[in-house]
């Protein structure tokens, strides 16, 4: 809205073009100074062995280049150490049944939509642009024998995921462990 007003004032000659450029530069600089927040879904276990899905923020970003001469970008280092990266394609109508994650792992959908349902009944559907942290290894079977989470494809067709497995021990009672 402000940009439209400024642009209108420039067009009718009430505001010099150089002022418009300075205002735009100030707006860009303000965006660069404000650290972003993004979110991930955390599938975690409580002390009773029940899994939960919690929406968690990532907000400890610093503006720096990853490698000069690349321009600065916002970065939040979540974990350092050994990782295994796996690309998976879940076939049409894939159903993962109740299971635990094999390791603490980030799951990033690249194509299609899949779901994760925790033992507490929370069900989250995720597609490209969403992130999940699977950390339900310390769950215990409930009265129905469910342990960990239920996962599967939401729509017909395959779902492509990028899985980044960490060499970290799973935690208990630590929703949003990467804050």
C-alpha positions, 0 to 999 in steps of 0.5 A: 500500500505504501509503495502504491502511494509513493509511486502515485506521488512520483507519477504526479510529480509531488515526490522526486524519484530519488526519494522513492528509491531511498524508501525502497532501499530502506524497506529492503534494508529493514527486511535484511535486518529482521531475522526470519522465523520458519516452522517445522513439525516435531514428532516427539515422545513424552515420558509416558511413551506417547508420541505428539506432533508439535509445530515449532519455530526456527528463529535463531538465524544469522545473516551471513554468506555460506561461501564468498562471493555469494551474497549473505543469506539467513542461516540457522545451524541446527546440528553439526556432525555425521548425517545420512541423506536419503531420497525416498519415493513412496509408491501410489497409496503408500501406507507406512503402518504404525512404526517409529523413525529409525533415527532422529531425522528431518523429513522434507517433502519434495513432491506430493502430500503425506501425513503423520499421525501421532499416538495422541491423535494429532494428524498433520498433512505435509507437502513441499515447503513443509519440514518434519523432525521425526524423533519418536524412537522412545515411544511405547505401545498403547492399548491398541499396540500403536507405537510411534506414528502412522504415516501415509500418502494423502492423494493418489500418486507417489510422494518424494521425500528427502530424509536427513538422518542425524547421529543424535540420540533421541530425547524425551519430553523435549518438544521443539528441541531445535529452537 
